[in-house]
Structure formats: structure tokens, C-alpha cells
Amino acid sequence: MLSRFKPTWMIENIYSISPQFLLEHKINCVLTDLDNTLVPWNSKVGSDELRAWLASIKKYGIQVIVVSNNSHHRIQAAVKDYELPFVPRAMKPLSIGIRHAIKEFHLNKKNTVMVGDQLMTDVVSANSCGVRSILVKPLVRTDAWNTTINRYFEKIVWNKLIKKYPDLHWK
Ligand SMILES: [Mg+2]
């Protein structure tokens, strides 16, 4: 039961995920959450850091696709400068959005990873369809109201998780 919350890896933030790490694990597509993973939840635009990371990843032919529960409008506004494809209203923790991305972009789930800042949505959705996952720390300390509720339960799960899997640690 607890295993559905277990991320494959835990990395400080998305910008610290190197193309070398991805290639080493045969990953050619990064599905990423939007809010507090790729950009701060309350930010309308990205950053130079994001631009640099995307350039370094794409140089190796690795695709980046946003899979977010947020609306088309919100995602478009946040990523319009980066030419990123996206799946809105992904309905995480269900795997609907991830499955949709796999089908639409002809991905192989063995070569795909889901990156996100929430165990309860990003990690669960990836685990429920057999895609590896990377948990990152949220970019800013605050959250949207609906995420605040998830964080309460996340804390409980987190404490159980680190007890059961002492090998889990931040890279
Ligand atoms: Mg998020």
C-alpha cells in the first residue's frame, strides 16, 4: 500500500536533474508537473534557470512535456515562452494525464519519468501506471489552497515512507 507513494528517486529540484542522469537510466522523455516543480505556483512566467535547464536537456534529444492538473489557460501562460507541449487537467493522482501523454506523443513508458513535488498526486499517478518518478522539493514554500490539504496527508505518508524505506534519500 505504502509502495504506491514511493518515488523512484528524490532530487532537490528539477534544475538539478542532469541529462547524464537521465541518459544513464535510459530516459528520453521527462513528464513534469507545473506548479512548484517547473515554476513557482504563483508565478506567471519561468526563469533563466528554467530556460538553461531546458536547453541542456533538449540538447541531448530528451523531450519535456508538462502534465499538470491545472487548466489549459494557466499552463499556456506559464510555458508559452518555452515551446513546451502539455497535457492540462491531468487528474493526478489518477494516471489519465500520463497515459494521455504516452499515447499522444508516442512514448515508451520504460523510457519516461514523471517529475513532481507531490507524493499524493505526481508520484502516485506515475506508480499507478508503471512509470518511474522523481520527487523534487517544491520551488516555493507556499502552496495553492488545494495543495495545502494534500500536504497535510503527505506529511503523514512521508513519515511512514521514510521509516519503511530508510534507503530513500535526497540526491
Ligand atoms: Mg506541483
Backbone and ligand atoms as CSV (ligand in chain L), in Angstrom:
chain,resi,resn,atom,element,x,y,z
A,1,MET,N,N,0.822,-1.213,0.000
A,1,MET,CA,C,0.000,0.000,0.000
A,1,MET,C,C,0.864,1.273,0.000
A,2,LEU,N,N,1.849,1.239,0.912
A,2,LEU,CA,C,2.728,2.403,1.037
A,2,LEU,C,C,3.601,2.569,-0.210
A,3,SER,N,N,3.826,1.453,-0.902
A,3,SER,CA,C,4.718,1.489,-2.062
A,3,SER,C,C,4.187,2.389,-3.180
A,4,ARG,N,N,2.872,2.621,-3.212
A,4,ARG,CA,C,2.350,3.496,-4.280
A,4,ARG,C,C,2.755,4.953,-4.103
A,5,PHE,N,N,3.268,5.275,-2.914
A,5,PHE,CA,C,3.731,6.648,-2.658
A,5,PHE,C,C,5.252,6.781,-2.805
A,6,LYS,N,N,5.893,5.660,-3.102
A,6,LYS,CA,C,7.368,5.675,-3.102
A,6,LYS,C,C,7.925,6.167,-4.442
A,7,PRO,N,N,8.665,7.287,-4.405
A,7,PRO,CA,C,9.275,7.758,-5.648
A,7,PRO,C,C,10.483,6.901,-5.999
A,8,THR,N,N,10.812,6.832,-7.279
A,8,THR,CA,C,11.996,6.069,-7.692
A,8,THR,C,C,13.248,6.788,-7.200
A,9,TRP,N,N,13.256,8.107,-7.394
A,9,TRP,CA,C,14.388,8.928,-6.931
A,9,TRP,C,C,13.864,10.198,-6.271
A,10,MET,N,N,14.729,10.826,-5.484
A,10,MET,CA,C,14.390,12.122,-4.894
A,10,MET,C,C,15.559,13.065,-5.191
A,11,ILE,N,N,15.259,14.149,-5.872
A,11,ILE,CA,C,16.304,15.100,-6.284
A,11,ILE,C,C,15.854,16.502,-5.878
A,12,GLU,N,N,16.766,17.248,-5.312
A,12,GLU,CA,C,16.491,18.582,-4.748
A,12,GLU,C,C,15.503,19.436,-5.563
A,13,ASN,N,N,15.776,19.623,-6.844
A,13,ASN,CA,C,14.834,20.361,-7.694
A,13,ASN,C,C,15.027,19.941,-9.142
A,14,ILE,N,N,14.087,20.319,-9.981
A,14,ILE,CA,C,14.116,19.813,-11.371
A,14,ILE,C,C,15.364,20.281,-12.111
A,15,TYR,N,N,15.848,21.473,-11.754
A,15,TYR,CA,C,17.022,22.006,-12.442
A,15,TYR,C,C,18.292,21.219,-12.122
A,16,SER,N,N,18.226,20.393,-11.083
A,16,SER,CA,C,19.397,19.572,-10.718
A,16,SER,C,C,19.380,18.213,-11.415
A,17,ILE,N,N,18.357,17.954,-12.216
A,17,ILE,CA,C,18.300,16.681,-12.947
A,17,ILE,C,C,19.117,16.842,-14.224
A,18,SER,N,N,20.237,16.144,-14.285
A,18,SER,CA,C,21.137,16.339,-15.423
A,18,SER,C,C,20.772,15.406,-16.574
A,19,PRO,N,N,21.113,15.816,-17.796
A,19,PRO,CA,C,20.890,14.920,-18.934
A,19,PRO,C,C,21.670,13.614,-18.770
A,20,GLN,N,N,22.835,13.683,-18.136
A,20,GLN,CA,C,23.646,12.469,-17.921
A,20,GLN,C,C,22.885,11.468,-17.048
A,21,PHE,N,N,22.251,11.986,-15.982
A,21,PHE,CA,C,21.479,11.118,-15.089
A,21,PHE,C,C,20.358,10.433,-15.868
A,22,LEU,N,N,19.663,11.218,-16.688
A,22,LEU,CA,C,18.530,10.684,-17.449
A,22,LEU,C,C,18.989,9.629,-18.456
A,23,LEU,N,N,20.054,9.940,-19.169
A,23,LEU,CA,C,20.547,9.001,-20.179
A,23,LEU,C,C,21.046,7.709,-19.534
A,24,GLU,N,N,21.691,7.859,-18.395
A,24,GLU,CA,C,22.184,6.702,-17.639
A,24,GLU,C,C,21.034,5.739,-17.300
A,25,HIS,N,N,19.849,6.296,-17.081
A,25,HIS,CA,C,18.674,5.474,-16.747
A,25,HIS,C,C,17.745,5.289,-17.940
A,26,LYS,N,N,18.316,5.507,-19.123
A,26,LYS,CA,C,17.592,5.263,-20.386
A,26,LYS,C,C,16.286,6.049,-20.477
A,27,ILE,N,N,16.322,7.277,-20.024
A,27,ILE,CA,C,15.140,8.134,-20.060
A,27,ILE,C,C,15.282,9.145,-21.207
A,28,ASN,N,N,14.309,9.120,-22.116
A,28,ASN,CA,C,14.351,10.092,-23.217
A,28,ASN,C,C,13.155,11.042,-23.197
A,29,CYS,N,N,12.321,10.910,-22.160
A,29,CYS,CA,C,11.206,11.843,-22.028
A,29,CYS,C,C,10.914,12.157,-20.559
A,30,VAL,N,N,10.868,13.436,-20.250
A,30,VAL,CA,C,10.538,13.890,-18.898
A,30,VAL,C,C,9.126,14.459,-18.911
A,31,LEU,N,N,8.236,13.807,-18.174
A,31,LEU,CA,C,6.909,14.392,-17.952
A,31,LEU,C,C,7.048,15.187,-16.660
A,32,THR,N,N,6.620,16.427,-16.675
A,32,THR,CA,C,6.788,17.205,-15.460
A,32,THR,C,C,5.523,17.921,-15.030
A,33,ASP,N,N,5.349,17.938,-13.729
A,33,ASP,CA,C,4.315,18.738,-13.104
A,33,ASP,C,C,4.660,20.214,-13.366
A,34,LEU,N,N,3.682,21.083,-13.275
A,34,LEU,CA,C,3.947,22.511,-13.500
A,34,LEU,C,C,4.233,23.248,-12.184
A,35,ASP,N,N,3.194,23.361,-11.346
A,35,ASP,CA,C,3.264,24.258,-10.188
A,35,ASP,C,C,4.179,23.750,-9.084
A,36,ASN,N,N,5.132,24.578,-8.750
A,36,ASN,CA,C,6.136,24.304,-7.718
A,36,ASN,C,C,7.141,23.217,-8.108
A,37,THR,N,N,7.040,22.750,-9.362
A,37,THR,CA,C,8.053,21.828,-9.871
A,37,THR,C,C,8.846,22.534,-10.962
A,38,LEU,N,N,8.129,22.990,-11.993
A,38,LEU,CA,C,8.777,23.678,-13.106
A,38,LEU,C,C,8.842,25.180,-12.843
A,39,VAL,N,N,7.768,25.727,-12.329
A,39,VAL,CA,C,7.709,27.157,-11.963
A,39,VAL,C,C,7.001,27.290,-10.613
A,40,PRO,N,N,7.268,28.368,-9.855
A,40,PRO,CA,C,6.525,28.577,-8.610
A,40,PRO,C,C,5.019,28.643,-8.896
A,41,TRP,N,N,4.204,28.120,-7.999
A,41,TRP,CA,C,2.758,28.006,-8.262
A,41,TRP,C,C,2.106,29.361,-8.507
A,42,ASN,N,N,2.694,30.424,-7.910
A,42,ASN,CA,C,2.076,31.750,-8.010
A,42,ASN,C,C,2.789,32.633,-9.036
A,43,SER,N,N,3.584,31.986,-9.901
A,43,SER,CA,C,4.333,32.755,-10.892
A,43,SER,C,C,3.719,32.579,-12.280
A,44,LYS,N,N,3.698,33.642,-13.022
A,44,LYS,CA,C,3.118,33.560,-14.363
A,44,LYS,C,C,4.149,33.155,-15.405
A,45,VAL,N,N,5.408,33.324,-15.070
A,45,VAL,CA,C,6.462,33.016,-16.047
A,45,VAL,C,C,7.559,32.157,-15.421
A,46,GLY,N,N,8.449,31.665,-16.249
A,46,GLY,CA,C,9.564,30.863,-15.768
A,46,GLY,C,C,10.755,31.737,-15.413
A,47,SER,N,N,11.929,31.156,-15.530
A,47,SER,CA,C,13.136,31.876,-15.115
A,47,SER,C,C,14.282,31.535,-16.054
A,48,ASP,N,N,15.392,32.240,-15.892
A,48,ASP,CA,C,16.584,31.933,-16.682
A,48,ASP,C,C,17.078,30.523,-16.362
A,49,GLU,N,N,16.896,30.139,-15.100
A,49,GLU,CA,C,17.309,28.809,-14.667
A,49,GLU,C,C,16.540,27.733,-15.450
A,50,LEU,N,N,15.248,27.968,-15.594
A,50,LEU,CA,C,14.406,27.032,-16.335
A,50,LEU,C,C,14.839,26.974,-17.802
A,51,ARG,N,N,15.076,28.144,-18.359
A,51,ARG,CA,C,15.499,28.208,-19.760
A,51,ARG,C,C,16.807,27.430,-19.971
A,52,ALA,N,N,17.749,27.625,-19.058
A,52,ALA,CA,C,19.052,26.952,-19.170
A,52,ALA,C,C,18.891,25.439,-19.020
A,53,TRP,N,N,18.055,25.026,-18.085
A,53,TRP,CA,C,17.856,23.586,-17.861
A,53,TRP,C,C,17.222,22.931,-19.082
A,54,LEU,N,N,16.192,23.580,-19.615
A,54,LEU,CA,C,15.514,23.035,-20.794
A,54,LEU,C,C,16.483,22.907,-21.974
A,55,ALA,N,N,17.326,23.917,-22.141
A,55,ALA,CA,C,18.287,23.883,-23.249
A,55,ALA,C,C,19.249,22.718,-23.075
A,56,SER,N,N,19.718,22.504,-21.840
A,56,SER,CA,C,20.686,21.431,-21.604
A,56,SER,C,C,20.061,20.055,-21.835
A,57,ILE,N,N,18.798,19.912,-21.475
A,57,ILE,CA,C,18.092,18.638,-21.633
A,57,ILE,C,C,17.793,18.355,-23.104
A,58,LYS,N,N,17.307,19.390,-23.775
A,58,LYS,CA,C,16.895,19.206,-25.172
A,58,LYS,C,C,18.085,18.957,-26.095
A,59,LYS,N,N,19.248,19.435,-25.688
A,59,LYS,CA,C,20.467,19.228,-26.467
A,59,LYS,C,C,20.748,17.734,-26.655
A,60,TYR,N,N,20.304,16.947,-25.686
A,60,TYR,CA,C,20.529,15.500,-25.739
A,60,TYR,C,C,19.331,14.766,-26.338
A,61,GLY,N,N,18.426,15.522,-26.916
A,61,GLY,CA,C,17.270,14.892,-27.553
A,61,GLY,C,C,16.231,14.381,-26.574
A,62,ILE,N,N,16.304,14.854,-25.335
A,62,ILE,CA,C,15.321,14.419,-24.336
A,62,ILE,C,C,14.117,15.364,-24.391
A,63,GLN,N,N,12.937,14.775,-24.516
A,63,GLN,CA,C,11.695,15.554,-24.592
A,63,GLN,C,C,11.231,15.985,-23.210
A,64,VAL,N,N,10.597,17.139,-23.126
A,64,VAL,CA,C,9.988,17.581,-21.864
A,64,VAL,C,C,8.524,17.927,-22.144
A,65,ILE,N,N,7.631,17.287,-21.408
A,65,ILE,CA,C,6.193,17.512,-21.591
A,65,ILE,C,C,5.563,17.800,-20.225
A,66,VAL,N,N,4.782,18.866,-20.143
A,66,VAL,CA,C,4.136,19.220,-18.877
A,66,VAL,C,C,2.846,18.413,-18.716
A,67,VAL,N,N,2.713,17.742,-17.578
A,67,VAL,CA,C,1.481,17.019,-17.252
A,67,VAL,C,C,0.979,17.604,-15.933
A,68,SER,N,N,-0.048,18.437,-16.027
A,68,SER,CA,C,-0.485,19.219,-14.863
A,68,SER,C,C,-1.982,19.096,-14.646
A,69,ASN,N,N,-2.373,19.213,-13.395
A,69,ASN,CA,C,-3.812,19.233,-13.083
A,69,ASN,C,C,-4.419,20.602,-13.378
A,70,ASN,N,N,-3.567,21.567,-13.644
A,70,ASN,CA,C,-4.066,22.915,-13.848
A,70,ASN,C,C,-4.735,23.055,-15.223
A,71,SER,N,N,-5.309,24.223,-15.461
A,71,SER,CA,C,-6.069,24.453,-16.693
A,71,SER,C,C,-5.161,24.764,-17.886
A,72,HIS,N,N,-5.709,24.588,-19.050
A,72,HIS,CA,C,-5.024,24.915,-20.299
A,72,HIS,C,C,-4.509,26.363,-20.243
A,73,HIS,N,N,-5.375,27.244,-19.778
A,73,HIS,CA,C,-5.073,28.671,-19.700
A,73,HIS,C,C,-3.846,28.942,-18.818
A,74,ARG,N,N,-3.851,28.370,-17.634
A,74,ARG,CA,C,-2.752,28.566,-16.685
A,74,ARG,C,C,-1.424,28.001,-17.236
A,75,ILE,N,N,-1.475,26.805,-17.792
A,75,ILE,CA,C,-0.245,26.179,-18.270
A,75,ILE,C,C,0.309,26.955,-19.471
A,76,GLN,N,N,-0.586,27.302,-20.375
A,76,GLN,CA,C,-0.159,28.043,-21.561
A,76,GLN,C,C,0.547,29.345,-21.172
A,77,ALA,N,N,-0.016,30.060,-20.211
A,77,ALA,CA,C,0.570,31.327,-19.769
A,77,ALA,C,C,1.960,31.098,-19.172
A,78,ALA,N,N,2.128,29.992,-18.451
A,78,ALA,CA,C,3.401,29.736,-17.770
A,78,ALA,C,C,4.494,29.252,-18.722
A,79,VAL,N,N,4.124,28.500,-19.749
A,79,VAL,CA,C,5.166,27.880,-20.585
A,79,VAL,C,C,5.253,28.432,-22.010
A,80,LYS,N,N,4.480,29.471,-22.280
A,80,LYS,CA,C,4.417,29.933,-23.678
A,80,LYS,C,C,5.771,30.349,-24.260
A,81,ASP,N,N,6.687,30.801,-23.408
A,81,ASP,CA,C,7.994,31.219,-23.897
A,81,ASP,C,C,8.954,30.047,-24.120
A,82,TYR,N,N,8.552,28.855,-23.763
A,82,TYR,CA,C,9.477,27.722,-23.791
A,82,TYR,C,C,9.115,26.642,-24.807
A,83,GLU,N,N,8.030,26.873,-25.512
A,83,GLU,CA,C,7.584,25.910,-26.534
A,83,GLU,C,C,7.494,24.490,-25.984
A,84,LEU,N,N,6.839,24.356,-24.851
A,84,LEU,CA,C,6.685,23.034,-24.252
A,84,LEU,C,C,5.291,22.481,-24.528
A,85,PRO,N,N,5.215,21.242,-25.004
A,85,PRO,CA,C,3.895,20.632,-25.125
A,85,PRO,C,C,3.342,20.329,-23.727
A,86,PHE,N,N,2.032,20.248,-23.594
A,86,PHE,CA,C,1.477,19.973,-22.265
A,86,PHE,C,C,0.139,19.250,-22.318
A,87,VAL,N,N,-0.144,18.562,-21.226
A,87,VAL,CA,C,-1.437,17.904,-21.028
A,87,VAL,C,C,-2.094,18.590,-19.833
A,88,PRO,N,N,-3.183,19.344,-20.035
A,88,PRO,CA,C,-3.851,20.004,-18.912
A,88,PRO,C,C,-4.845,19.061,-18.227
A,89,ARG,N,N,-5.357,19.472,-17.085
A,89,ARG,CA,C,-6.388,18.697,-16.367
A,89,ARG,C,C,-6.041,17.204,-16.327
A,90,ALA,N,N,-4.835,16.930,-15.849
A,90,ALA,CA,C,-4.318,15.556,-15.899
A,90,ALA,C,C,-4.985,14.613,-14.898
A,91,MET,N,N,-5.690,15.179,-13.941
A,91,MET,CA,C,-6.418,14.397,-12.941
A,91,MET,C,C,-5.531,13.489,-12.089
A,92,LYS,N,N,-4.299,13.931,-11.831
A,92,LYS,CA,C,-3.462,13.205,-10.867
A,92,LYS,C,C,-4.159,13.278,-9.514
A,93,PRO,N,N,-4.210,12.296,-8.698
A,93,PRO,CA,C,-3.415,11.057,-8.681
A,93,PRO,C,C,-3.848,9.972,-9.671
A,94,LEU,N,N,-4.883,10.186,-10.456
A,94,LEU,CA,C,-5.198,9.196,-11.484
A,94,LEU,C,C,-4.109,9.273,-12.560
A,95,SER,N,N,-4.003,8.206,-13.338
A,95,SER,CA,C,-2.921,8.177,-14.333
A,95,SER,C,C,-3.403,8.645,-15.709
A,96,ILE,N,N,-4.597,9.194,-15.769
A,96,ILE,CA,C,-5.208,9.602,-17.044
A,96,ILE,C,C,-4.293,10.522,-17.867
A,97,GLY,N,N,-3.752,11.558,-17.230
A,97,GLY,CA,C,-2.911,12.525,-17.936
A,97,GLY,C,C,-1.626,11.901,-18.459
A,98,ILE,N,N,-1.007,11.058,-17.648
A,98,ILE,CA,C,0.239,10.400,-18.055
A,98,ILE,C,C,-0.040,9.451,-19.230
A,99,ARG,N,N,-1.109,8.691,-19.113
A,99,ARG,CA,C,-1.471,7.772,-20.210
A,99,ARG,C,C,-1.763,8.543,-21.492
A,100,HIS,N,N,-2.413,9.676,-21.327
A,100,HIS,CA,C,-2.731,10.517,-22.476
A,100,HIS,C,C,-1.436,10.991,-23.152
A,101,ALA,N,N,-0.475,11.438,-22.350
A,101,ALA,CA,C,0.809,11.907,-22.889
A,101,ALA,C,C,1.531,10.772,-23.612
A,102,ILE,N,N,1.533,9.586,-23.024
A,102,ILE,CA,C,2.214,8.432,-23.617
A,102,ILE,C,C,1.632,8.112,-24.994
A,103,LYS,N,N,0.297,8.187,-25.072
A,103,LYS,CA,C,-0.374,7.875,-26.328
A,103,LYS,C,C,-0.153,8.988,-27.364
A,104,GLU,N,N,-0.420,10.202,-26.937
A,104,GLU,CA,C,-0.355,11.332,-27.879
A,104,GLU,C,C,1.053,11.573,-28.427
A,105,PHE,N,N,2.066,11.388,-27.576
A,105,PHE,CA,C,3.424,11.686,-28.008
A,105,PHE,C,C,4.225,10.416,-28.339
A,106,HIS,N,N,3.516,9.287,-28.428
A,106,HIS,CA,C,4.116,8.001,-28.808
A,106,HIS,C,C,5.341,7.686,-27.948
A,107,LEU,N,N,5.165,7.719,-26.652
A,107,LEU,CA,C,6.276,7.473,-25.731
A,107,LEU,C,C,6.304,6.012,-25.321
A,108,ASN,N,N,7.489,5.583,-24.877
A,108,ASN,CA,C,7.604,4.269,-24.270
A,108,ASN,C,C,7.735,4.509,-22.768
A,109,LYS,N,N,6.837,3.933,-21.998
A,109,LYS,CA,C,6.865,4.290,-20.577
A,109,LYS,C,C,8.127,3.822,-19.850
A,110,LYS,N,N,8.811,2.842,-20.459
A,110,LYS,CA,C,10.089,2.395,-19.876
A,110,LYS,C,C,11.163,3.479,-19.985
A,111,ASN,N,N,10.975,4.380,-20.931
A,111,ASN,CA,C,11.978,5.435,-21.157
A,111,ASN,C,C,11.476,6.806,-20.707
A,112,THR,N,N,10.469,6.778,-19.842
A,112,THR,CA,C,9.818,8.015,-19.421
A,112,THR,C,C,9.924,8.157,-17.904
A,113,VAL,N,N,10.013,9.391,-17.435
A,113,VAL,CA,C,9.990,9.620,-15.986
A,113,VAL,C,C,9.016,10.753,-15.699
A,114,MET,N,N,8.329,10.659,-14.560
A,114,MET,CA,C,7.424,11.733,-14.129
A,114,MET,C,C,8.096,12.490,-12.987
A,115,VAL,N,N,8.204,13.810,-13.120
A,115,VAL,CA,C,8.826,14.638,-12.082
A,115,VAL,C,C,7.761,15.499,-11.420
A,116,GLY,N,N,7.756,15.547,-10.092
A,116,GLY,CA,C,6.770,16.377,-9.417
A,116,GLY,C,C,7.101,16.604,-7.957
A,117,ASP,N,N,6.429,17.579,-7.361
A,117,ASP,CA,C,6.727,17.948,-5.974
A,117,ASP,C,C,5.745,17.353,-4.967
A,118,GLN,N,N,4.804,16.529,-5.458
A,118,GLN,CA,C,3.838,15.965,-4.511
A,118,GLN,C,C,3.752,14.432,-4.576
A,119,LEU,N,N,3.903,13.819,-3.411
A,119,LEU,CA,C,3.740,12.363,-3.325
A,119,LEU,C,C,2.321,11.957,-3.687
A,120,MET,N,N,1.351,12.729,-3.162
A,120,MET,CA,C,-0.060,12.349,-3.260
A,120,MET,C,C,-0.619,12.423,-4.682
A,121,THR,N,N,0.014,13.181,-5.536
A,121,THR,CA,C,-0.506,13.315,-6.912
A,121,THR,C,C,0.519,12.818,-7.933
A,122,ASP,N,N,1.675,13.471,-7.969
A,122,ASP,CA,C,2.667,13.171,-9.017
A,122,ASP,C,C,3.222,11.750,-8.908
A,123,VAL,N,N,3.639,11.380,-7.706
A,123,VAL,CA,C,4.262,10.066,-7.522
A,123,VAL,C,C,3.215,8.953,-7.642
A,124,VAL,N,N,2.053,9.156,-7.033
A,124,VAL,CA,C,1.000,8.135,-7.098
A,124,VAL,C,C,0.560,7.891,-8.552
A,125,SER,N,N,0.391,8.961,-9.310
A,125,SER,CA,C,-0.061,8.792,-10.703
A,125,SER,C,C,0.974,8.037,-11.542
A,126,ALA,N,N,2.237,8.315,-11.289
A,126,ALA,CA,C,3.298,7.615,-12.023
A,126,ALA,C,C,3.323,6.133,-11.637
A,127,ASN,N,N,3.281,5.878,-10.337
A,127,ASN,CA,C,3.326,4.489,-9.869
A,127,ASN,C,C,2.132,3.680,-10.373
A,128,SER,N,N,0.989,4.329,-10.479
A,128,SER,CA,C,-0.203,3.565,-10.849
A,128,SER,C,C,-0.197,3.170,-12.330
A,129,CYS,N,N,0.723,3.724,-13.104
A,129,CYS,CA,C,0.803,3.214,-14.487
A,129,CYS,C,C,2.215,2.753,-14.838
A,130,GLY,N,N,3.015,2.472,-13.821
A,130,GLY,CA,C,4.324,1.854,-14.055
A,130,GLY,C,C,5.359,2.762,-14.695
A,131,VAL,N,N,5.272,4.062,-14.402
A,131,VAL,CA,C,6.279,4.998,-14.894
A,131,VAL,C,C,7.168,5.380,-13.706
A,132,ARG,N,N,8.469,5.456,-13.918
A,132,ARG,CA,C,9.361,5.847,-12.827
A,132,ARG,C,C,9.137,7.311,-12.467
A,133,SER,N,N,9.537,7.682,-11.252
A,133,SER,CA,C,9.237,9.053,-10.816
A,133,SER,C,C,10.411,9.679,-10.070
A,134,ILE,N,N,10.447,11.005,-10.130
A,134,ILE,CA,C,11.421,11.773,-9.346
A,134,ILE,C,C,10.635,12.767,-8.505
A,135,LEU,N,N,10.765,12.648,-7.193
A,135,LEU,CA,C,10.164,13.637,-6.299
A,135,LEU,C,C,11.151,14.781,-6.137
A,136,VAL,N,N,10.663,16.017,-6.291
A,136,VAL,CA,C,11.509,17.190,-6.059
A,136,VAL,C,C,10.915,18.001,-4.909
A,137,LYS,N,N,11.737,18.872,-4.315
A,137,LYS,CA,C,11.203,19.754,-3.275
A,137,LYS,C,C,10.453,20.894,-3.954
A,138,PRO,N,N,9.329,21.356,-3.375
A,138,PRO,CA,C,8.594,22.457,-4.004
A,138,PRO,C,C,9.467,23.704,-4.161
A,139,LEU,N,N,9.300,24.419,-5.284
A,139,LEU,CA,C,10.140,25.592,-5.565
A,139,LEU,C,C,9.937,26.723,-4.569
A,140,VAL,N,N,8.702,26.894,-4.093
A,140,VAL,CA,C,8.472,27.894,-3.045
A,140,VAL,C,C,7.753,27.219,-1.877
A,141,ARG,N,N,7.854,27.838,-0.722
A,141,ARG,CA,C,7.331,27.213,0.498
A,141,ARG,C,C,5.808,27.206,0.580
A,142,THR,N,N,5.185,28.136,-0.122
A,142,THR,CA,C,3.725,28.201,-0.047
A,142,THR,C,C,3.107,27.323,-1.134
A,143,ASP,N,N,1.802,27.061,-1.004
A,143,ASP,CA,C,1.079,26.234,-1.960
A,143,ASP,C,C,-0.279,26.855,-2.263
A,144,ALA,N,N,-0.860,26.449,-3.369
A,144,ALA,CA,C,-2.254,26.814,-3.643
A,144,ALA,C,C,-3.138,26.139,-2.585
A,145,TRP,N,N,-4.339,26.647,-2.361
A,145,TRP,CA,C,-5.179,26.132,-1.264
A,145,TRP,C,C,-5.438,24.634,-1.352
A,146,ASN,N,N,-5.668,24.143,-2.575
A,146,ASN,CA,C,-5.984,22.707,-2.693
A,146,ASN,C,C,-4.769,21.836,-2.392
A,147,THR,N,N,-3.582,22.375,-2.658
A,147,THR,CA,C,-2.365,21.628,-2.355
A,147,THR,C,C,-2.113,21.583,-0.852
A,148,THR,N,N,-2.515,22.640,-0.138
A,148,THR,CA,C,-2.328,22.680,1.314
A,148,THR,C,C,-2.990,21.468,1.980
A,149,ILE,N,N,-4.138,21.080,1.457
A,149,ILE,CA,C,-4.847,19.914,2.005
A,149,ILE,C,C,-4.030,18.650,1.746
A,150,ASN,N,N,-3.519,18.514,0.519
A,150,ASN,CA,C,-2.685,17.357,0.193
A,150,ASN,C,C,-1.449,17.279,1.073
A,151,ARG,N,N,-0.881,18.432,1.370
A,151,ARG,CA,C,0.361,18.462,2.157
A,151,ARG,C,C,0.155,17.886,3.552
A,152,TYR,N,N,-1.035,18.090,4.101
A,152,TYR,CA,C,-1.350,17.566,5.428
A,152,TYR,C,C,-1.250,16.038,5.421
A,153,PHE,N,N,-1.861,15.436,4.428
A,153,PHE,CA,C,-1.821,13.972,4.320
A,153,PHE,C,C,-0.439,13.496,3.882
A,154,GLU,N,N,0.198,14.311,3.088
A,154,GLU,CA,C,1.529,13.948,2.605
A,154,GLU,C,C,2.516,13.775,3.751
A,155,LYS,N,N,2.396,14.633,4.733
A,155,LYS,CA,C,3.290,14.588,5.889
A,155,LYS,C,C,3.157,13.242,6.623
A,156,ILE,N,N,1.939,12.783,6.764
A,156,ILE,CA,C,1.673,11.510,7.434
A,156,ILE,C,C,2.294,10.369,6.630
A,157,VAL,N,N,2.041,10.390,5.323
A,157,VAL,CA,C,2.575,9.342,4.445
A,157,VAL,C,C,4.106,9.390,4.434
A,158,TRP,N,N,4.625,10.597,4.371
A,158,TRP,CA,C,6.080,10.792,4.320
A,158,TRP,C,C,6.769,10.142,5.516
A,159,ASN,N,N,6.225,10.378,6.696
A,159,ASN,CA,C,6.817,9.818,7.906
A,159,ASN,C,C,6.826,8.290,7.882
A,160,LYS,N,N,5.760,7.701,7.359
A,160,LYS,CA,C,5.694,6.235,7.246
A,160,LYS,C,C,6.685,5.741,6.194
A,161,LEU,N,N,6.758,6.497,5.125
A,161,LEU,CA,C,7.606,6.118,3.994
A,161,LEU,C,C,9.083,6.044,4.379
A,162,ILE,N,N,9.556,7.088,5.075
A,162,ILE,CA,C,10.986,7.095,5.415
A,162,ILE,C,C,11.321,6.052,6.485
A,163,LYS,N,N,10.301,5.662,7.242
A,163,LYS,CA,C,10.503,4.606,8.233
A,163,LYS,C,C,10.636,3.259,7.526
A,164,LYS,N,N,9.754,3.035,6.544
A,164,LYS,CA,C,9.748,1.754,5.843
A,164,LYS,C,C,10.901,1.630,4.839
A,165,TYR,N,N,11.269,2.747,4.225
A,165,TYR,CA,C,12.332,2.712,3.211
A,165,TYR,C,C,13.479,3.630,3.634
A,166,PRO,N,N,14.310,3.154,4.565
A,166,PRO,CA,C,15.384,4.015,5.070
A,166,PRO,C,C,16.421,4.373,4.002
A,167,ASP,N,N,16.387,3.650,2.889
A,167,ASP,CA,C,17.342,3.958,1.801
A,167,ASP,C,C,16.914,5.179,0.977
A,168,LEU,N,N,15.686,5.660,1.192
A,168,LEU,CA,C,15.226,6.837,0.457
A,168,LEU,C,C,15.966,8.082,0.965
A,169,HIS,N,N,16.640,8.748,0.071
A,169,HIS,CA,C,17.296,9.986,0.498
A,169,HIS,C,C,17.405,10.964,-0.671
A,170,TRP,N,N,17.550,12.232,-0.333
A,170,TRP,CA,C,17.650,13.285,-1.355
A,170,TRP,C,C,19.014,13.248,-2.013
A,171,LYS,N,N,19.002,13.279,-3.332
A,171,LYS,CA,C,20.272,13.343,-4.074
A,171,LYS,C,C,20.671,14.790,-4.244
L,1,MG,MG,MG,3.060,20.701,-8.021
